[in-house]
Amino acid sequence: MQYKFNRHLQDILPDRPLKILVAVSGGADSMCLLDLLCNSTLELEISIAHMNFNLRGEESDADEAMVREYAKAKGVELFVKSVDTLRYAKANSISIEMAARDLRYAWFHSLRNEKGFDYIALAHHANDNAETLLLNIVRGSGLRGICGMKELDSERALLRPLLSYTRKEIERHVAKRNIPFRTDHTNYDVEFHRNRIRNVVVPELEKINPQAVSVMNRDMEHFSEASEILQEMAAVKRRELVCMAESGIFPFLDLVKSPNAKRYIAMRSASGMICAISVERLMGESHPKYWLYEILSEYSFNPSQIEDMALAMANGQTKRIVSENHLAVMERGYIKVYFQDKVPSCCDEILIEEPVQSVEYAIAGGTIRFSVADASEDPDALKSCFADKCGESGISLLLSADNLLFPLVLRGVQSGDSWRPFGMRGRKKVSDYLTDIKMDSALKKGILVLCNGTKKENPDNIICLPGLEISEYYKVTGESKKLLKITLL
């Protein structure tokens, strides 16, 4: 096995010398890997990382003691860390299995970065790969989940040189070489999902085909090749179906008639939106649901959420789904994906004192500026009074300040808000106005309302929606004596 291992390792690691950090639990698999690496003829500098999870009391300490003794006997550098896995699992509301995984990988990678290791060697083998395949099929992980683990994961600096060996081959090598190891009896506890697959499901499959593990590993290679081909096709489809916000092109704005609304949506979308997917183009594909999965799964949306989005898309419904860091909204023929933390949020109430000339206030996602000036028959003089700062751009509204009694109130939209939009005789609910101008639902929470704060009993209390429109009641006329300019930056 050593000769075969050396040849195989030479193929997957052509560049040497290398510093390898070997993750060693003390079980037969990791001790076999450690022995093979220590006795390899390749130019490798080996170190050991052992994490004591403190889950099995004295047995956990005995595992650590054995690894320490082996490292000392072989003269190999050893790193040991003791962690409270149960406390971590409880604090993060995750399973013990997941907690142990998080803790060990975080530590391995911190050691790699600190000590300059080229790779972290893990003892995953063919049976582990087959078990992962079965688990992922049951969980519904899609094509990526059935491709299996990589022998060399350069992106994460992970090396798995035992993936082509079965558990039986490893056990034979350990026995032949008389390699010391410890047995973790919790591996036989079928309450853990992987253990149930390992101890119950796989043996039953091997009754049907004794080579079941090898067959599954061979199929995973084929799945991986097919996945690479589909990924190449997906890259082409993304260019056809997806408009990236970074391009500055927002095709859905063609549906918006109000010039100010177009500018507002474009300005607000530029910072928080990632992309927009054309539903019409997507539905024109032979397999729209598959391509939707390929696009949205990149942003951590799970298969169930994407299924819901696909169903809503087929039925022409609006839909909103949220992943850990992203928001996707389907409306008016597009699925728009946003960074969740950059979606405009509600504005805390701000009192706006009367500006002497110009004053600015910080708001979520930007700045709002207020400027006042006396109305003048000289257009150039008035323009000078309201001159924007050099290099800044935004959306400005101009209104009559004659009937304003400061301080004004700047706040978010409230239920029941109604007003008279510019050019209208009748009143309209603000919510209906936003629907009429086709405002993105993801942006609605960031919409601001400026109120004549001292006239709350007045039905024309709302002065304007900064960046969008002024109230008919506060429009500039030939009789206006004082003007207020509001610029959303």
N, C-alpha and C positions, 0 to 999 in steps of 0.2 A: 504493500500500500504506500510505503514511503517513496519508492521510485516513481510510481504513478502520480502521487501527489506533487512531487518535485517538478515533473514534466508539465503537469497541468498548471501549477502555480507560475511556472516560467512563461506559459502562454498568456495567462491573464495579467501578469505583472512584468511586462517587458523592460520597464525602466527600473534600474537599481543602482546603488543601494537604497534601501527603504527602512523607515522606522515604523514598526507595527505595534500597536497597542492591542493585546489580546484580552477579550472579555472572558473571564474564567469564573464560572460559578462553583466548580468543584465536581460537577457531574461528569459522566463518562464522555459526553460529546465535547465539552469544552476542554477537558483534560487530554482527550485524543488530539484535538486541534493544537493545543499547546505543545504536545510532544512532537507532532509532525513539523511544526514551525521551528521548534528548537533544534531539531535534527535535520532541517533542510540544508541543502548545499548552496542555496541562493544567498546573496548578500543581504541579510535581513538583521536589523537590530530589534530584538524582541523585548517588550515589557508587558507586565500583567496588570490588569485592573480587576479587582474583586470587590463587589458590593455586598455587604451584610445587611439583608433586608429585615432582620430581627423578627421573622415571622414564625420560626420554629424553635425558639428558645435555645437550649443547649445544642441542638442539631445545627442551627445556623452558626453558632460559635465554633463547632467542630469542623464545619465546612471551611471556615476562615482559617482555622489552625492548620488544616491539611494543605491548603493552598500556600500558606506562609512557609510551611516546611518544604514543600516542593520547590518553591521559588528560591529558598536559601540553598537547597541542595544543588540546584542547577545554576546558581549565581545569576538569576534573572531579576531585574528591577521590578519591584512590586508596589502597587498603589492599592490601598484599602480604604473604603469609606463605609461607615455604619449609619443607617438611616431608620427613621421610625415610619415604616410604610403604612401602618394602620392609621396613624394620625394624619398623614398626608392624604390618604384616600378619603377619610372622613371630612377633612377640611375642604377638599375639592369636589366632594360628592361624586366620586368615581369608584369603580371596582378596584379590588386589591391588585388584580392583574394589570389594569391600566396604570395604577399608581406605581407599581414596580417598574413597568416599562418606561414611564415618564422620568422617574428618578434615575434609572440607570443610563438611559440615553443622554439625558441632560449632563450627567457627570462625565460620561465617556467623551462627549464632544468638548466639554470644558477642559478636560485633560489633554485632548488632542491639540486644542488651540494653545494651551499654556505651554505644553512640552514640545510642540512641533512634530507630532506624529503624522505620517503620511496617510495611514489607514487605521481604522478600527476593525479588527478581525473578529467575526462572530461565528459561532459553531452551528449555525443552521444547516440542516442536511436535507436529503430528499424527502424523508418522512415529514419533517417540519413544513416543507414546501407543499406537500400534498394536503396536510392538515389545514394549512392556511387557505388553500384553494377551496376546500369543502366549507370552511367557516365563512369565507367571502361569498360563496354561492348562496348559503343560507341567509346571510345578512343582506344580500342584494347589492353588491358593490359595483356591478357593471363590468365592462370588458377589462378595465384596468385591474380589477381585483382578481381576475382569473388568469392573469399573466404570470403570477408567481414572483418570487423574490429574485433580485439580480445578484449574480456572483460578484460583480464589481459595480457598486453604485458610486460613481465618481462624484456626483453632485453632493452626496452626504458623506463621502469618504468612508464607505462601508465595504468590507471585503468578506465574502462568504465562500471560502475555498472548499467546503465540504458538501456543497449543494448537490454534487453528482454522486454522493455516497449515501447508501441507506443506513438506517439505524443498525441493522444486523452486521453490515460490513464494519461499522465503527466498533461495535461490541467485540467482534472477532479480533480487530487490531489491538484493542485495549487489553484483551485477555492474552494475546500472543506476546505483547510487550510488557505485560505485568505492570501496566500503568495504574497508579492509585487513583481512586475516584470515590465520591460519596453519592449515595442514592437519596434523592428527595422524595420521601414517601407521599408528599402531597401531590406528586405527579399522577398518583393513582386515584385521586379524589375526583370522581366523575361529576361532582357538582360544578366544577370549572368546565366551561364549554370546550376548551381545547383538549382537556383530558378526556372528556366524553368522546370526542372525535377520535383521539389517539387510541383509547383503550376499548372502545365499543364499536364505533363505526368502521374504522379502517380494518380491524380484524374480520368483520363481516364481509367487507368488500373483497378481502384477500381470499375468502372462501369461494367467491365467484371467480376471481382471477388472482392467482398467487403473485402475479406481477403488477398488481393494481397501483402500487406506489410509483413504480417505474413508468407505467403507462400514463399516469396523471402528470408526472414530471415532463414526459415527452410532449404530451398535449399542451402543457403550459408554454413550452418553447414555441409551438405553433401559434398559440393564442398571442404570444408576445410579438411574433413576426406580423401576424394579422393586425395587431394593435398599432404597430409602427406604420403599416401601410395606411390604415384609417386615419392616423394622426396627420400624415402628409396630406390626405384628402381633406381632412378637417381644416387644415390651414388655408387651403384654397377656398373652402366654403365660407370660412369666417370673412375673408376678403369680399365675398359676394353678398353675404347676408348681413354683415355687421358694420355699422358706422361707428368708428372710434371717436369719442368726444375730443381727444387731443388734436384731431384734425381741424377742429373749429367749425365743422359742418354739421348742422342739425336738421336733417331732412323733414322731421316731424313739424318743424316750424312753418312749413307750407300750409298747414291747416289753420294757423293762427292769423287772424285778419288784422288785429290791432297792432300798429307799428310799435307802440310802447311795450305791449305784452310780448312781442317777438324779442325785443331787445332785453327785456327783463328775464325771460326764460333762458335766452342764450347766455346772459351774464351769470345768472345763478347756476345754470347747468355746467358752465365751463369748469367750475371748481370741484363739483361733487359728482358729476356723471362720468361713468367710464365708457359706456357704449349704448347704442340703440340698435335693436334687431328689427328688421322689417318683417312683420307678420305675413304680409302678402307674399313676399318673396319666399319666406320659410314654408308657407303652406303650398307653394308651387313646387316644392321638392318632393321626390318620391318617398322619402322617409323623414318627414319634418320632425317627428318626435326624437329621432336619433340625433339629428343635428342640433336640436335644441338642448339635448342632454350634453353633447360635446361642448357647446358654448357655455352653458350655465354651470356645469360641474366645475369649471375652472375657478368659479367664485364661491366654491364650497357649499352650493345648494345640493341637498341630498336627493336621491332618486324619487322619493315620495313627493317632495316639493315640486320637482320638475315635471312629474306626472300630473300634478294638480294644475300646473301652469299650461301644460300641453292640452289638457281637457278644456280649460277655460279658453285657450286660443282657438280650439276647434269649434267651440260654441259661441265665439264672439263676445265673451264676457271680460269684464275687468278683473284683474287679479293682482295680489300683492304678496310676495314671499320674502322672508328675511333669513339670512344665514348669519354666521358669527360676525362677519365684518361688512356684509353687503346687503343691499336692498334691490329687489327687482320688481318693477311695476309694469303691468300690461294695460295700456289704454290707447285708444284712438289709433290702432293699427301698428303700434310699436311696443316692444318690450325694452324698457330702459333699466339699465343696471347702474346703481350708485354706490359710492363708498358710504357706508351707513353713518360714520361719524362726521361726514361732510354734508349730510342732508340738512337744510335749514331747519332750525328749531324755533320754538316759541320765544317771543321777545318779552323780557321783563319790562314792566311799565317804567317809562322814563318821562320825567317832567322837563319840558323844553322851555327854558327861559327866553325872553325876547333878546335876540342877538343885536349887538350894537352895529356890527357889520356882518361878520361871518363866524359861525361856531360849528364845531363838529362833535358827533357822538359816536362811540363805538357800538355796533350792533352785531348780532351773530352773523358771521360770514362777511362782514364788511364795515362800512362807515356811512353815516348820513350827515349831510351838511345843510345848514340853514343860513340863508343870507337875506338881509332886508335892505330896501332902498326906497327913496321917495320916487314916485312916478315922475317922469320928465318928458318934456316934448323933444328933447335931444336924444335920439336913439343911441348914439355913440356913448353919451355920458351914462346912460342906463346900462349899456353893455359893459362898460368899464366897472361899474359898481358890482356887477355880477360875474366878473371874470373868474373862470375856474383856475385853480392852481396849475402851474405848468406841468405838463406830462400826465395829468390825471384825466380819466374819462369816466362817464357814468350816465345816468338817466336823470334829467332835470325836469321838474314841473314848476310852472310859474303861476301864482295865484294872487288874488287881492287880499291884502292883510288888514283892510279897513275894519272888518268886523271881528277880528281876532282879539281875544282877551287872554294874554299870557298869565301863567304858564300853560302851554298846550300839553296834551298827553299823547305819548307815542306808545302803542301797545300792539298786541296781536289781535287777530280777528276773534270776536266773541259770538256765541250763538245768538241769533236774532238781530245782529247788526244790519241796518239798512241805511241807504243813502240815495242821493240823486247824482248819478254819474254825469259827467260833462256832456251837454247836448241833449239830455233827456228831461222831459217834463215830469214824468212819474218817478216813483221811488222803486228801489229794487234791493232785495237782500244782497248783502256782500257775497254770500256763498253762491247765489245764483249768478251774480256778475262774473265771479271767477270761473264758473262752469261755462258761461257764455263765451268768454274770451279764450276758452280751452287751456286754462292754467294747469300745468302739471300737478298731479295730486301730491307728488313728493315734495313740491315746493310750497304747498299751501300753508304749512305750519310757520313758514318764515315770512308770510305776507304781513306787512305792517299797516296799521291804521293810525292816522293822525287825527286827534279829536280836539275840538274847542273845549278844553277841560273845564272852564268855568260856566259852560252852558249845557250841562248834561241834560236839562229838561227840554232843550231845543231839538226838534226832530232833525234839524240839519247840523247836528253835532259833529258828524264826520266831515273833516276838511278835505282829506285826500287819502289815497293808498299810495304812499311814496314809491316812485319808480313805475307806477301804472297809470293813474288817472286822478284828476281833481274833481271835486264836487261842483255841480252846476251853480250852487249857491255862492261859491267863492271864486268864480271865474273873474278874470280881469276885464274891466270895461273902460270906456272913455272917462268915466267918473272916478276911477280908482286913484287914490292918492298915495297909498303905500303898497309896495309889492313884496311878496315873500317867494324866494326861490328855494326849492328843496331838491337836493341832488343826492341820489343813491349811488354810492361808489362801491 
